[in-house]
């Protein structure tokens, strides 16, 4: 974006403020938001995000519950959900 530079100066001729029209200002804010988002994505660590994977976790638990029902009905062999959850340390979440 090519912006015409306009400044407000103090009594000593020093630049103390920049004047932008609203369209230039909006564009700068948009570009800044994009840069921040890119920076956040670059430094994102899902192991430090307590909410990461919650959606997947819920669907995973639902699938496990369905498999547990199939297991109890004798349609498949394996471990019950409660046992697997305990072994994985997830028994509090199930």
C-alpha positions as CSV (number, residue, x, y, z in Angstrom):
1,X,0.0,0.0,0.0
2,X,1.5,3.3,-1.0
3,X,0.4,6.0,1.4
4,X,1.2,9.7,1.1
5,X,3.1,10.6,4.3
6,X,1.5,13.5,6.2
7,X,2.7,14.5,9.7
8,X,1.8,16.9,12.4
9,X,4.9,18.7,13.8
10,X,5.6,20.5,17.0
11,X,6.9,24.0,17.4
12,X,10.4,22.7,16.8
13,X,9.5,21.0,13.5
14,X,9.7,17.5,15.0
15,X,7.2,15.0,13.7
16,X,4.8,14.1,16.6
17,X,1.9,12.4,14.7
18,X,1.0,10.8,11.4
19,X,-2.2,11.7,9.6
20,X,-3.9,8.9,7.7
21,X,-7.2,8.8,5.9
22,X,-9.6,6.2,7.3
23,X,-9.2,3.8,4.4
24,X,-5.4,3.8,4.9
25,X,-5.9,3.3,8.6
26,X,-8.3,0.4,8.1
27,X,-5.9,-1.3,5.6
28,X,-3.0,-1.0,8.1
29,X,-5.1,-2.5,10.8
30,X,-6.1,-5.4,8.5
31,X,-2.5,-6.0,7.5
32,X,-1.4,-5.9,11.1
33,X,-4.0,-8.4,12.1
34,X,-2.9,-10.8,9.3
35,X,0.8,-10.5,10.4
36,X,-0.2,-11.2,14.0
37,X,-2.2,-14.2,13.0
38,X,0.7,-15.6,10.9
39,X,3.1,-15.0,13.8
40,X,0.7,-16.8,16.2
41,X,0.4,-19.7,13.8
42,X,4.2,-19.9,13.4
43,X,4.7,-20.1,17.2
44,X,1.6,-22.2,18.0
45,X,2.3,-25.1,20.3
46,X,-0.7,-27.4,20.7
47,X,0.9,-29.1,23.7
48,X,0.6,-25.7,25.6
49,X,-3.0,-25.1,24.5
50,X,-5.5,-26.5,27.0
51,X,-8.3,-26.3,24.5
52,X,-6.4,-28.0,21.6
53,X,-8.1,-31.1,20.4
54,X,-11.3,-30.9,22.5
55,X,-13.5,-31.3,19.5
56,X,-11.6,-34.3,18.3
57,X,-11.5,-35.7,21.8
58,X,-15.3,-35.6,22.1
59,X,-15.8,-37.4,18.8
60,X,-13.1,-39.9,19.8
61,X,-14.9,-40.6,23.1
62,X,-18.1,-41.1,21.2
63,X,-16.5,-43.6,18.9
64,X,-15.0,-45.4,21.8
65,X,-18.5,-45.6,23.5
66,X,-19.9,-47.1,20.3
67,X,-17.1,-49.6,20.2
68,X,-17.7,-50.5,23.9
69,X,-21.4,-51.2,23.1
70,X,-20.3,-53.5,20.2
71,X,-17.8,-55.2,22.5
72,X,-20.5,-55.8,25.2
73,X,-22.8,-57.2,22.5
74,X,-20.1,-59.6,21.5
75,X,-19.6,-58.1,18.1
76,X,-15.9,-57.3,18.7
77,X,-13.1,-58.3,21.0
78,X,-10.9,-55.9,23.0
79,X,-10.8,-54.0,26.2
80,X,-13.7,-52.1,27.7
81,X,-13.6,-48.3,27.4
82,X,-13.3,-47.7,31.1
83,X,-10.2,-49.9,31.2
84,X,-8.6,-48.3,28.2
85,X,-9.4,-44.8,29.6
86,X,-7.7,-45.8,32.9
87,X,-4.7,-47.1,31.1
88,X,-4.4,-43.9,29.1
89,X,-5.0,-41.7,32.2
90,X,-8.3,-40.4,30.7
91,X,-10.6,-42.0,33.2
92,X,-11.5,-38.5,34.6
93,X,-12.6,-37.3,31.2
94,X,-14.8,-40.3,30.3
